[in-house]
Amino acid sequence: MYDRLKGFRDFYPGEMRARREAMDAVEDAARRYGFREIGTPALERAEMWTDKSGGDIVTELYDFEDQGGRHVTLTPELTPTVARMVVAKQQALSKPIKWYSTRDFWRYEEPQSGRNREFYQTNVDVFGSSEPEADAEVLATAADALTGLGLTGADFEFRVSHRDVLGGVLNSFDADVQVRDAIRVVDKRAKLDYDDYIDRLAGTGLSVSQAEAFDDVVASNDLEELVDFADTERVTDAVENLRAVLAATEDYGVREYVDVSLTTARGLDYYTGVVFECFDSTGEVGRSVFGGGRYDDLIESFGGQPTPAVGFATGYSTLPLLCQRAGVWPEEEVRTDYYVLQVGDVREEAAGVARALRERGHVVETDVAGRSFGSQMNYADSINAETVVIVGERDLEEGNVTVKNMSSGDQTQVPLDEFPGEHDEPRYADFE
C-alpha cells in the first residue's frame, strides 16, 4: 500500500459533492457580476516568484529543473500568472478585464488546520479600473458568494484597510523605517503577544515608543484621528479612498459586512491600496477565511502598461471551517434522483427509462454488474436514491413498471408508456 503524501488530501464522492456545491456558489456569484472564466497552467517559471520575492522563497515552492534546463515550479498562487496573461494580450483585451478561475495550488509549508500543501482557490480579479466601484464590486461578489452558501452577516465580516494608511503613518515618524518589514509584522499582529509585536516593530527601525504610538493609532480604527496623527497627503488620500470604497459598498448592498480594521495588512508586497480579509464573526474560526486587495503596480512590474487591479481568492480549506461552524456546509453525501432496477432480461426497456429520465436532467443509475434484486435495492439505498423504478419481466408482460418512494417505502405500478410521460420529475405521488 502507498500512503498519501503529507499535506495532500483525497476527496471521496460525498466530500467532493459538498466542495463542488461551495465552488459552484462562489463561481455563480462571479458569473452574475460579469466575470469570465479562464484556465491557467499548473507549472510556471520559478523566476516569476524569485525575481519578485528573492531566492529564499524557493523553500516554499515545489520547484525543480525540467528536462529543458528551466527552473520551474508548481504555481503557489494565481496573481503572477494572470498578470503574465494580461501583459501577453493587453492591447487586445477589452477593459476592464474581469476574470475568475478555480483550481489547485501548491506550497511547501507545514500543514495545519485550514492549510495544506495542495489547496484549492477561486480567484476573482478586475484589471483596468482604479475606481472605488471596482473594489466594492469585488467585495460584493465575495459577500454574495458567502450568502449564497447560507451564511449571514452574523457569521462573517470583511476587515478592510488600506496599505497606504499603514505606510503613510510609518513614514510620518522621524525614523528610518523599513516599511515593508513593518507591514509584514502588522500582518502577524493577531498571532503575537503584545510585547513580542512591539519588539518586532521596533526591529524595523522604530523606537519602542514610536512602535507603541503607531499601534495605538492604527488599532483605534478612527480615520479622523489617523489623519490628525499623520497629517500627510499620502495618509489623507488613502483615507479618502478608503471612505469612497466604503460608500460604494453601501450602494452595492454589502456595507453591513464591512468593518474598518487598520491592522489588517496582507503580507504580500504587491498590495498597494485597499486590502481586506474575511473572518468568522464569532471568532471560533481563528484564522482568515480568505482575503484580497488592490495591486495596481503588478502588471507594470511584469512588463505591461500601467494597469490598476483588484481581486480576492476564496480558499476551500478554510471556507468549510466557517460554513461548518455556522451549520450551512452542504451535506457530505452522495445523492441520486433515480435508480432503475432490473429484474430479468430487461436491459433495453430499463435503458430506455433511464435515458428518458436523464434527458430531463436527472441523476440516474442502473445496474451494470448483474446483481440480484436485493443487492440492487441495497445499492440504491447506499447512494441515497430518492426513487427506484423497478423494471421486471413480469411487470413488463402487463406493460407496467413499479415506482417506489425510498423514504416511505410506498410503491405503485405505472404503465411503461406513461413513465416518465409528460412528467419532468415523475415521483410515486404522481401515480398513486
MIGU-282716 format. One record per residue (C-alpha): x negated, y, z negated; residue number from 1. Coordinates in steps of 0.05 Angstrom, whole numbers, m for minus. Each point is the difference from the previous one (the first is absolute). Last residue first. Example, Ala and Ser with C-alpha at 12.3 -4.5 7.8 and 13.67 -1.06 7.14 Angstrom:
BEGIN
<atom u="m273" v="m21" w="m143" k="2"/>
<atom u="27" v="m69" w="m13" k="1"/>
***
This chain:
BEGIN
<atom u="1013" v="137" w="130" k="432"/>
<atom u="m30" v="23" w="66" k="431"/>
<atom u="m28" v="70" w="m10" k="430"/>
<atom u="m15" v="m15" w="m74" k="429"/>
<atom u="m49" v="m55" w="21" k="428"/>
<atom u="m43" v="50" w="36" k="427"/>
<atom u="m8" v="25" w="72" k="426"/>
<atom u="m44" v="62" w="7" k="425"/>
<atom u="14" v="31" w="68" k="424"/>
<atom u="65" v="m38" w="6" k="423"/>
<atom u="32" v="m6" w="69" k="422"/>
<atom u="m16" v="m74" w="6" k="421"/>
<atom u="m52" v="m23" w="m50" k="420"/>
<atom u="29" v="m51" w="1" k="419"/>
<atom u="67" v="m2" w="36" k="418"/>
<atom u="m21" v="m51" w="53" k="417"/>
<atom u="m25" v="m46" w="m55" k="416"/>
<atom u="68" v="0" w="m34" k="415"/>
<atom u="m10" v="15" w="m74" k="414"/>
<atom u="1" v="m48" w="m59" k="413"/>
<atom u="m3" v="28" w="m71" k="412"/>
<atom u="m49" v="4" w="m57" k="411"/>
<atom u="m3" v="26" w="m71" k="410"/>
<atom u="m66" v="m12" w="m38" k="409"/>
<atom u="7" v="68" w="m33" k="408"/>
<atom u="m70" v="27" w="14" k="407"/>
<atom u="m15" v="m44" w="60" k="406"/>
<atom u="62" v="19" w="39" k="405"/>
<atom u="10" v="m58" w="49" k="404"/>
<atom u="25" v="2" w="72" k="403"/>
<atom u="16" v="m68" w="30" k="402"/>
<atom u="0" v="m10" w="76" k="401"/>
<atom u="58" v="m23" w="42" k="400"/>
<atom u="19" v="m28" w="69" k="399"/>
<atom u="33" v="m62" w="m27" k="398"/>
<atom u="m57" v="m45" w="22" k="397"/>
<atom u="m45" v="57" w="m22" k="396"/>
<atom u="19" v="m11" w="m72" k="395"/>
<atom u="m21" v="m73" w="4" k="394"/>
<atom u="m67" v="15" w="34" k="393"/>
<atom u="m19" v="54" w="m49" k="392"/>
<atom u="m16" v="74" w="4" k="391"/>
<atom u="1" v="27" w="m71" k="390"/>
<atom u="m6" v="76" w="m2" k="389"/>
<atom u="m32" v="21" w="m66" k="388"/>
<atom u="11" v="71" w="m26" k="387"/>
<atom u="m41" v="44" w="m47" k="386"/>
<atom u="m65" v="m39" w="11" k="385"/>
<atom u="m44" v="12" w="m60" k="384"/>
<atom u="m61" v="m35" w="30" k="383"/>
<atom u="0" v="m54" w="m53" k="382"/>
<atom u="76" v="m11" w="7" k="381"/>
<atom u="m6" v="m13" w="74" k="380"/>
<atom u="m57" v="m49" w="m15" k="379"/>
<atom u="42" v="m38" w="m50" k="378"/>
<atom u="57" v="m3" w="50" k="377"/>
<atom u="m48" v="m26" w="54" k="376"/>
<atom u="m27" v="m53" w="m47" k="375"/>
<atom u="71" v="m23" w="m17" k="374"/>
<atom u="21" v="m6" w="73" k="373"/>
<atom u="m64" v="m38" w="18" k="372"/>
<atom u="m60" v="31" w="34" k="371"/>
<atom u="m21" v="m3" w="73" k="370"/>
<atom u="m54" v="55" w="m10" k="369"/>
<atom u="25" v="58" w="43" k="368"/>
<atom u="65" v="13" w="m37" k="367"/>
<atom u="31" v="69" w="9" k="366"/>
<atom u="m17" v="69" w="m22" k="365"/>
<atom u="35" v="66" w="13" k="364"/>
<atom u="m16" v="72" w="m18" k="363"/>
<atom u="55" v="41" w="32" k="362"/>
<atom u="m1" v="51" w="56" k="361"/>
<atom u="63" v="m18" w="38" k="360"/>
<atom u="m42" v="m37" w="52" k="359"/>
<atom u="m27" v="m41" w="m58" k="358"/>
<atom u="71" v="m24" w="m16" k="357"/>
<atom u="13" v="m22" w="72" k="356"/>
<atom u="m68" v="m35" w="2" k="355"/>
<atom u="14" v="m39" w="m64" k="354"/>
<atom u="68" v="m23" w="26" k="353"/>
<atom u="m29" v="m21" w="67" k="352"/>
<atom u="m58" v="m36" w="m34" k="351"/>
<atom u="50" v="m38" w="m43" k="350"/>
<atom u="40" v="m20" w="62" k="349"/>
<atom u="m61" v="m25" w="39" k="348"/>
<atom u="m32" v="m33" w="m61" k="347"/>
<atom u="62" v="m40" w="m18" k="346"/>
<atom u="m26" v="m72" w="m3" k="345"/>
<atom u="17" v="m13" w="m73" k="344"/>
<atom u="12" v="49" w="m55" k="343"/>
<atom u="m31" v="69" w="11" k="342"/>
<atom u="1" v="58" w="m50" k="341"/>
<atom u="m1" v="71" w="28" k="340"/>
<atom u="m27" v="44" w="m56" k="339"/>
<atom u="25" v="71" w="0" k="338"/>
<atom u="m19" v="68" w="m29" k="337"/>
<atom u="m67" v="m19" w="m29" k="336"/>
<atom u="m37" v="36" w="m56" k="335"/>
<atom u="m69" v="m12" w="m28" k="334"/>
<atom u="m14" v="24" w="m70" k="333"/>
<atom u="m39" v="56" w="m32" k="332"/>
<atom u="59" v="44" w="m17" k="331"/>
<atom u="m13" v="71" w="21" k="330"/>
<atom u="m34" v="45" w="m51" k="329"/>
<atom u="53" v="45" w="m31" k="328"/>
<atom u="m7" v="m14" w="m74" k="327"/>
<atom u="m36" v="65" w="m17" k="326"/>
<atom u="m62" v="m36" w="m26" k="325"/>
<atom u="3" v="m46" w="61" k="324"/>
<atom u="4" v="60" w="47" k="323"/>
<atom u="m59" v="34" w="m33" k="322"/>
<atom u="m44" v="m63" w="0" k="321"/>
<atom u="22" v="m16" w="71" k="320"/>
<atom u="m27" v="69" w="22" k="319"/>
<atom u="m69" v="m16" w="m30" k="318"/>
<atom u="m25" v="m54" w="46" k="317"/>
<atom u="41" v="20" w="61" k="316"/>
<atom u="m34" v="67" w="9" k="315"/>
<atom u="33" v="62" w="28" k="314"/>
<atom u="m47" v="46" w="37" k="313"/>
<atom u="10" v="74" w="8" k="312"/>
<atom u="m9" v="55" w="51" k="311"/>
<atom u="m23" v="69" w="19" k="310"/>
<atom u="m39" v="28" w="59" k="309"/>
<atom u="m27" v="65" w="27" k="308"/>
<atom u="m37" v="m5" w="66" k="307"/>
<atom u="m64" v="36" w="18" k="306"/>
<atom u="m21" v="m30" w="67" k="305"/>
<atom u="m32" v="m69" w="m4" k="304"/>
<atom u="m70" v="m24" w="m16" k="303"/>
<atom u="16" v="m45" w="m59" k="302"/>
<atom u="m12" v="58" w="m49" k="301"/>
<atom u="52" v="40" w="40" k="300"/>
<atom u="52" v="m54" w="m13" k="299"/>
<atom u="m17" v="m1" w="m74" k="298"/>
<atom u="4" v="74" w="m16" k="297"/>
<atom u="75" v="8" w="m16" k="296"/>
<atom u="6" v="m58" w="m48" k="295"/>
<atom u="66" v="11" w="m37" k="294"/>
<atom u="27" v="m48" w="m51" k="293"/>
<atom u="15" v="m71" w="m19" k="292"/>
<atom u="18" v="m47" w="m56" k="291"/>
<atom u="24" v="m69" w="m22" k="290"/>
<atom u="25" v="m35" w="m63" k="289"/>
<atom u="m50" v="36" w="m44" k="288"/>
<atom u="m18" v="m40" w="m62" k="287"/>
<atom u="34" v="m11" w="m66" k="286"/>
<atom u="62" v="m37" w="22" k="285"/>
<atom u="38" v="9" w="m65" k="284"/>
<atom u="m7" v="75" w="4" k="283"/>
<atom u="75" v="10" w="2" k="282"/>
<atom u="m3" v="45" w="61" k="281"/>
<atom u="m41" v="m52" w="39" k="280"/>
<atom u="m49" v="41" w="40" k="279"/>
<atom u="m7" v="25" w="71" k="278"/>
<atom u="m62" v="41" w="17" k="277"/>
<atom u="m7" v="67" w="35" k="276"/>
<atom u="m49" v="45" w="35" k="275"/>
<atom u="10" v="69" w="30" k="274"/>
<atom u="m63" v="27" w="32" k="273"/>
<atom u="m67" v="m26" w="24" k="272"/>
<atom u="m6" v="m76" w="m9" k="271"/>
<atom u="m61" v="m28" w="36" k="270"/>
<atom u="m40" v="m11" w="m64" k="269"/>
<atom u="41" v="m57" w="m27" k="268"/>
<atom u="14" v="6" w="m75" k="267"/>
<atom u="74" v="19" w="2" k="266"/>
<atom u="5" v="58" w="m49" k="265"/>
<atom u="62" v="m3" w="m43" k="264"/>
<atom u="m21" v="44" w="m59" k="263"/>
<atom u="43" v="56" w="29" k="262"/>
<atom u="64" v="m38" w="m11" k="261"/>
<atom u="60" v="37" w="29" k="260"/>
<atom u="59" v="m47" w="m1" k="259"/>
<atom u="39" v="m25" w="61" k="258"/>
<atom u="58" v="m50" w="m1" k="257"/>
<atom u="55" v="52" w="m10" k="256"/>
<atom u="m29" v="40" w="58" k="255"/>
<atom u="22" v="m55" w="49" k="254"/>
<atom u="57" v="31" w="39" k="253"/>
<atom u="m39" v="25" w="60" k="252"/>
<atom u="19" v="71" w="m18" k="251"/>
<atom u="m29" v="m8" w="m70" k="250"/>
<atom u="m61" v="m35" w="29" k="249"/>
<atom u="m12" v="64" w="41" k="248"/>
<atom u="m2" v="42" w="m63" k="247"/>
<atom u="m51" v="m46" w="m31" k="246"/>
<atom u="m42" v="5" w="63" k="245"/>
<atom u="3" v="76" w="m2" k="244"/>
<atom u="m19" v="m1" w="m74" k="243"/>
<atom u="m62" v="m41" w="16" k="242"/>
<atom u="m19" v="47" w="56" k="241"/>
<atom u="6" v="60" w="m46" k="240"/>
<atom u="m40" v="m35" w="m53" k="239"/>
<atom u="m54" v="m16" w="51" k="238"/>
<atom u="m2" v="72" w="25" k="237"/>
<atom u="m6" v="28" w="m71" k="236"/>
<atom u="m55" v="m51" w="m17" k="235"/>
<atom u="m41" v="18" w="61" k="234"/>
<atom u="12" v="74" w="m8" k="233"/>
<atom u="m29" v="m2" w="m70" k="232"/>
<atom u="30" v="21" w="m67" k="231"/>
<atom u="m21" v="m65" w="m34" k="230"/>
<atom u="38" v="8" w="m66" k="229"/>
<atom u="56" v="44" w="24" k="228"/>
<atom u="14" v="m46" w="59" k="227"/>
<atom u="0" v="m61" w="m46" k="226"/>
<atom u="45" v="33" w="m51" k="225"/>
<atom u="51" v="13" w="54" k="224"/>
<atom u="m5" v="m71" w="26" k="223"/>
<atom u="11" v="m31" w="m69" k="222"/>
<atom u="m17" v="m74" w="6" k="221"/>
<atom u="m30" v="6" w="m70" k="220"/>
<atom u="m50" v="m56" w="16" k="219"/>
<atom u="m34" v="46" w="50" k="218"/>
<atom u="m11" v="56" w="m51" k="217"/>
<atom u="m22" v="m42" w="m59" k="216"/>
<atom u="m44" v="m45" w="42" k="215"/>
<atom u="m40" v="59" w="28" k="214"/>
<atom u="m7" v="30" w="m70" k="213"/>
<atom u="m26" v="m66" w="m27" k="212"/>
<atom u="m50" v="m7" w="57" k="211"/>
<atom u="m22" v="72" w="m10" k="210"/>
<atom u="m12" v="m13" w="m74" k="209"/>
<atom u="m40" v="m62" w="16" k="208"/>
<atom u="m41" v="37" w="51" k="207"/>
<atom u="16" v="m13" w="73" k="206"/>
<atom u="m50" v="m29" w="49" k="205"/>
<atom u="28" v="m68" w="19" k="204"/>
<atom u="m23" v="m33" w="m65" k="203"/>
<atom u="45" v="46" w="m39" k="202"/>
<atom u="59" v="m32" w="35" k="201"/>
<atom u="m26" v="m68" w="m22" k="200"/>
<atom u="m8" v="23" w="m72" k="199"/>
<atom u="71" v="28" w="1" k="198"/>
<atom u="28" v="m66" w="25" k="197"/>
<atom u="m39" v="m40" w="m51" k="196"/>
<atom u="26" v="45" w="m56" k="195"/>
<atom u="72" v="m5" w="25" k="194"/>
<atom u="4" v="m75" w="8" k="193"/>
<atom u="m4" v="m23" w="72" k="192"/>
<atom u="50" v="m35" w="46" k="191"/>
<atom u="48" v="59" w="8" k="190"/>
<atom u="m58" v="46" w="19" k="189"/>
<atom u="m27" v="m44" w="56" k="188"/>
<atom u="21" v="47" w="57" k="187"/>
<atom u="m27" v="58" w="m42" k="186"/>
<atom u="m68" v="m34" w="2" k="185"/>
<atom u="4" v="m5" w="76" k="184"/>
<atom u="18" v="73" w="2" k="183"/>
<atom u="m63" v="17" w="m40" k="182"/>
<atom u="m44" v="m40" w="47" k="181"/>
<atom u="29" v="36" w="60" k="180"/>
<atom u="m8" v="68" w="m35" k="179"/>
<atom u="m73" v="m8" w="m20" k="178"/>
<atom u="2" v="62" w="m44" k="177"/>
<atom u="m56" v="51" w="m3" k="176"/>
<atom u="32" v="42" w="m55" k="175"/>
<atom u="33" v="67" w="m11" k="174"/>
<atom u="69" v="m31" w="5" k="173"/>
<atom u="47" v="20" w="57" k="172"/>
<atom u="m27" v="m57" w="42" k="171"/>
<atom u="35" v="m52" w="m43" k="170"/>
<atom u="65" v="39" w="4" k="169"/>
<atom u="m4" v="3" w="75" k="168"/>
<atom u="m18" v="m73" w="8" k="167"/>
<atom u="59" v="m23" w="m44" k="166"/>
<atom u="50" v="47" w="33" k="165"/>
<atom u="m31" v="m15" w="68" k="164"/>
<atom u="15" v="m75" w="m10" k="163"/>
<atom u="74" v="14" w="m10" k="162"/>
<atom u="46" v="m39" w="m47" k="161"/>
<atom u="62" v="m43" w="3" k="160"/>
<atom u="21" v="m55" w="m48" k="159"/>
<atom u="56" v="m37" w="36" k="158"/>
<atom u="47" v="m33" w="m49" k="157"/>
<atom u="32" v="m69" w="m6" k="156"/>
<atom u="54" v="m39" w="m36" k="155"/>
<atom u="49" v="52" w="m28" k="154"/>
<atom u="1" v="33" w="68" k="153"/>
<atom u="30" v="m63" w="28" k="152"/>
<atom u="m25" v="m66" w="29" k="151"/>
<atom u="45" v="m44" w="42" k="150"/>
<atom u="m49" v="m19" w="55" k="149"/>
<atom u="27" v="54" w="45" k="148"/>
<atom u="m13" v="48" w="m58" k="147"/>
<atom u="m74" v="m17" w="7" k="146"/>
<atom u="m2" v="9" w="75" k="145"/>
<atom u="40" v="64" w="m4" k="144"/>
<atom u="m50" v="28" w="m50" k="143"/>
<atom u="m60" v="m17" w="45" k="142"/>
<atom u="33" v="31" w="60" k="141"/>
<atom u="18" v="62" w="m40" k="140"/>
<atom u="m72" v="7" w="m24" k="139"/>
<atom u="m25" v="m4" w="72" k="138"/>
<atom u="54" v="49" w="22" k="137"/>
<atom u="m20" v="49" w="m55" k="136"/>
<atom u="m73" v="m1" w="22" k="135"/>
<atom u="21" v="13" w="72" k="134"/>
<atom u="49" v="55" w="m22" k="133"/>
<atom u="m57" v="36" w="m35" k="132"/>
<atom u="m29" v="16" w="69" k="131"/>
<atom u="m70" v="m23" w="19" k="130"/>
<atom u="26" v="m41" w="58" k="129"/>
<atom u="m39" v="m40" w="52" k="128"/>
<atom u="m4" v="m70" w="m29" k="127"/>
<atom u="54" v="m33" w="m43" k="126"/>
<atom u="m15" v="m66" w="m35" k="125"/>
<atom u="36" v="m61" w="m30" k="124"/>
<atom u="m41" v="m60" w="m22" k="123"/>
<atom u="35" v="m64" w="m22" k="122"/>
<atom u="m48" v="m41" w="m41" k="121"/>
<atom u="m22" v="m71" w="m12" k="120"/>
<atom u="m57" v="m25" w="m44" k="119"/>
<atom u="m60" v="m46" w="5" k="118"/>
<atom u="m49" v="9" w="m57" k="117"/>
<atom u="57" v="5" w="m48" k="116"/>
<atom u="28" v="55" w="m45" k="115"/>
<atom u="67" v="4" w="m36" k="114"/>
<atom u="m25" v="m37" w="m61" k="113"/>
<atom u="m75" v="m11" w="9" k="112"/>
<atom u="m49" v="m23" w="53" k="111"/>
<atom u="m71" v="28" w="m5" k="110"/>
<atom u="m19" v="34" w="65" k="109"/>
<atom u="m19" v="m19" w="71" k="108"/>
<atom u="52" v="37" w="40" k="107"/>
<atom u="43" v="m28" w="56" k="106"/>
<atom u="61" v="26" w="37" k="105"/>
<atom u="66" v="m30" w="23" k="104"/>
<atom u="52" v="30" w="46" k="103"/>
<atom u="60" v="46" w="5" k="102"/>
<atom u="m2" v="59" w="48" k="101"/>
<atom u="26" v="71" w="6" k="100"/>
<atom u="m11" v="57" w="48" k="99"/>
<atom u="24" v="72" w="10" k="98"/>
<atom u="m41" v="42" w="47" k="97"/>
<atom u="24" v="72" w="m2" k="96"/>
<atom u="m17" v="11" w="54" k="95"/>
<atom u="5" v="m39" w="65" k="94"/>
<atom u="m62" v="m43" w="14" k="93"/>
<atom u="m39" v="9" w="65" k="92"/>
<atom u="m52" v="49" w="m26" k="91"/>
<atom u="m15" v="m40" w="m63" k="90"/>
<atom u="m8" v="m68" w="34" k="89"/>
<atom u="m65" v="m26" w="m31" k="88"/>
<atom u="1" v="50" w="m57" k="87"/>
<atom u="68" v="m24" w="m23" k="86"/>
<atom u="m23" v="m73" w="1" k="85"/>
<atom u="m63" v="16" w="m40" k="84"/>
<atom u="41" v="37" w="m52" k="83"/>
<atom u="47" v="m60" w="m2" k="82"/>
<atom u="m59" v="m45" w="m16" k="81"/>
<atom u="m29" v="47" w="m52" k="80"/>
<atom u="67" v="2" w="m36" k="79"/>
<atom u="14" v="m75" w="m1" k="78"/>
<atom u="m36" v="m28" w="m60" k="77"/>
<atom u="m50" v="m54" w="m18" k="76"/>
<atom u="m9" v="m23" w="73" k="75"/>
<atom u="m38" v="m65" w="8" k="74"/>
<atom u="m70" v="25" w="13" k="73"/>
<atom u="m50" v="6" w="57" k="72"/>
<atom u="m74" v="12" w="9" k="71"/>
<atom u="m12" v="m17" w="73" k="70"/>
<atom u="m52" v="m51" w="21" k="69"/>
<atom u="42" v="m29" w="56" k="68"/>
<atom u="12" v="m63" w="m40" k="67"/>
<atom u="30" v="40" w="m56" k="66"/>
<atom u="m37" v="29" w="m59" k="65"/>
<atom u="40" v="m2" w="m64" k="64"/>
<atom u="47" v="42" w="m44" k="63"/>
<atom u="55" v="m20" w="m48" k="62"/>
<atom u="m6" v="67" w="m34" k="61"/>
<atom u="m4" v="26" w="m72" k="60"/>
<atom u="m76" v="m11" w="m7" k="59"/>
<atom u="m5" v="33" w="69" k="58"/>
<atom u="20" v="65" w="m33" k="57"/>
<atom u="m71" v="11" w="m23" k="56"/>
<atom u="m21" v="19" w="70" k="55"/>
<atom u="33" v="68" w="m4" k="54"/>
<atom u="73" v="23" w="0" k="53"/>
<atom u="11" v="32" w="68" k="52"/>
<atom u="m54" v="m35" w="42" k="51"/>
<atom u="9" v="m65" w="m39" k="50"/>
<atom u="75" v="m2" w="14" k="49"/>
<atom u="6" v="7" w="75" k="48"/>
<atom u="m71" v="m29" w="3" k="47"/>
<atom u="30" v="m68" w="m17" k="46"/>
<atom u="25" v="m5" w="72" k="45"/>
<atom u="71" v="m27" w="m2" k="44"/>
<atom u="34" v="m68" w="m8" k="43"/>
<atom u="74" v="m12" w="m17" k="42"/>
<atom u="23" v="38" w="61" k="41"/>
<atom u="60" v="48" w="1" k="40"/>
<atom u="72" v="m4" w="22" k="39"/>
<atom u="46" v="60" w="4" k="38"/>
<atom u="72" v="12" w="m20" k="37"/>
<atom u="33" v="67" w="14" k="36"/>
<atom u="23" v="48" w="m55" k="35"/>
<atom u="65" v="35" w="17" k="34"/>
<atom u="26" v="13" w="m70" k="33"/>
<atom u="48" v="m60" w="5" k="32"/>
<atom u="m58" v="m43" w="22" k="31"/>
<atom u="m39" v="15" w="m64" k="30"/>
<atom u="60" v="m18" w="m44" k="29"/>
<atom u="9" v="m65" w="38" k="28"/>
<atom u="m74" v="m16" w="m9" k="27"/>
<atom u="4" v="8" w="m75" k="26"/>
<atom u="64" v="m42" w="m7" k="25"/>
<atom u="m26" v="m53" w="49" k="24"/>
<atom u="m64" v="m6" w="m42" k="23"/>
<atom u="42" v="m13" w="m62" k="22"/>
<atom u="43" v="m51" w="36" k="21"/>
<atom u="m63" v="m33" w="27" k="20"/>
<atom u="m29" v="m5" w="m70" k="19"/>
<atom u="63" v="m34" w="m26" k="18"/>
<atom u="0" v="m50" w="58" k="17"/>
<atom u="m74" v="m12" w="m10" k="16"/>
<atom u="10" v="m20" w="m72" k="15"/>
<atom u="54" v="m50" w="19" k="14"/>
<atom u="m39" v="m27" w="60" k="13"/>
<atom u="m67" v="m10" w="m35" k="12"/>
<atom u="m50" v="57" w="m5" k="11"/>
<atom u="m72" v="m20" w="m10" k="10"/>
<atom u="m47" v="51" w="m32" k="9"/>
<atom u="m71" v="24" w="5" k="8"/>
<atom u="m41" v="30" w="m57" k="7"/>
<atom u="m38" v="m65" w="m15" k="6"/>
<atom u="0" v="m46" w="60" k="5"/>
<atom u="52" v="m56" w="3" k="4"/>
<atom u="m28" v="m68" w="m20" k="3"/>
<atom u="m14" v="m54" w="51" k="2"/>
<atom u="23" v="m71" w="m15" k="1"/>
***
